[in-house]
Each structure stands twice: as structure tokens, then as C-alpha cells.
Amino acid sequence: MNLEQVELMIKAKLPDAQVQVQDLTGGGDHLQAIVVSSEFEGKTLVKQHQMVYAAVKESMASEAIHALALKTYTPEEWETARQTT
């Protein structure tokens, strides 16, 4: 599974999303994604993660993706996070 495919799967479910995907181990199956979407507004962190997992569930079920670490933000949260780093 290449990183661009994962990004496209997430964007298919969250069209306005800004997505950054990183391969954590070099093997292509342990990934980290940063997802910024206005669709996360008013949703709990758990719900936000469920929305992203729903986008990649088939790849996780087939073990093309073994592990996916998530960081999700609304656009406002992302701006704040970027200013503090």
C-alpha cells in the first residue's frame, strides 16, 4: 500500500481533508496520518478517528495496513497546533 493510496482513500470519505501520511517503519504497513477536516467540528476525538478508520477499513481488514496512528484536527485546531510547535 503506498502512501498516496491511503491519502486518496481518506479524501474520498472526507473530501475537504488535508492529509499527511507517513510510513513509520519503512515496510508500508505501519503508518501515521495527520488529517485536518472541517467535518471533525463538534465531534469527539473517538468519532473523528472512527471517521478516518471507516475510510481505510478495507485495507486494514486485508492487512495491507497493519497499524495506523492518527492525529486529527479541525482547521482551527490545526492552526493552533502549528503555532505551538
C-alpha positions as CSV (number, residue, x, y, z in Angstrom):
1,M,0.0,0.0,0.0
2,N,1.6,3.3,-1.0
3,L,1.1,6.5,1.0
4,E,-0.8,8.3,-1.8
5,Q,-3.4,5.5,-2.0
6,V,-4.1,5.9,1.7
7,E,-4.3,9.7,1.3
8,L,-6.8,9.2,-1.6
9,M,-9.0,6.8,0.4
10,I,-9.2,9.3,3.3
11,K,-10.0,12.1,0.9
12,A,-12.7,10.0,-0.7
13,K,-14.6,10.0,2.6
14,L,-13.5,13.4,3.8
15,P,-13.3,15.5,0.6
16,D,-12.1,18.7,2.3
17,A,-9.4,17.0,4.3
18,Q,-5.7,17.9,4.3
19,V,-3.9,14.6,4.7
20,Q,-0.3,13.8,5.5
21,V,0.7,10.1,5.6
22,Q,4.0,8.8,6.9
23,D,5.5,5.3,6.8
24,L,6.7,4.7,10.3
25,T,8.8,1.6,9.7
26,G,9.6,1.5,6.0
27,G,7.6,-1.6,5.4
28,G,4.5,0.3,4.2
29,D,2.1,-1.3,6.7
30,H,2.7,0.8,9.9
31,L,1.5,4.3,9.1
32,Q,0.8,7.6,10.7
33,A,-1.8,10.0,9.3
34,I,-2.4,13.6,10.2
35,V,-5.9,14.6,9.0
36,V,-7.3,18.1,9.1
37,S,-11.0,18.4,8.2
38,S,-13.9,20.7,8.9
39,E,-16.1,17.6,9.2
40,F,-14.5,17.0,12.6
41,E,-16.1,20.1,14.0
42,G,-18.1,19.3,17.1
43,K,-17.1,15.6,17.1
44,T,-15.2,13.8,19.8
45,L,-11.7,12.6,19.1
46,V,-13.0,9.0,19.1
47,K,-15.6,9.9,16.5
48,Q,-13.0,11.7,14.4
49,H,-10.8,8.6,14.4
50,Q,-13.7,6.4,13.6
51,M,-14.4,8.5,10.5
52,V,-10.9,8.1,9.3
53,Y,-10.8,4.4,10.0
54,A,-14.0,3.9,8.1
55,A,-12.2,5.3,5.0
56,V,-9.4,2.7,5.2
57,K,-11.2,-0.2,6.8
58,E,-10.9,-2.5,3.7
59,S,-7.1,-2.0,3.6
60,M,-6.9,-2.7,7.3
61,A,-9.1,-5.8,7.0
62,S,-6.8,-7.2,4.3
63,E,-3.8,-6.2,6.4
64,A,-2.4,-4.0,3.6
65,I,-2.3,-1.6,6.5
66,H,-1.4,-3.3,9.8
67,A,-1.3,-0.2,12.0
68,L,-2.5,3.3,11.6
69,A,-1.7,6.0,14.1
70,L,-3.9,9.1,13.8
71,K,-3.8,12.7,14.6
72,T,-7.0,14.5,13.7
73,Y,-7.7,18.2,13.8
74,T,-10.3,20.7,12.8
75,P,-8.8,23.5,10.7
76,E,-8.8,25.8,13.8
77,E,-7.1,23.2,16.0
78,W,-4.5,22.6,13.3
79,E,-3.7,26.3,13.1
80,T,-3.2,26.4,16.9
81,A,-1.1,23.2,16.8
82,R,1.2,24.5,14.1
83,Q,1.7,27.8,16.0
84,T,2.8,26.0,19.2
85,T,5.4,23.7,17.5
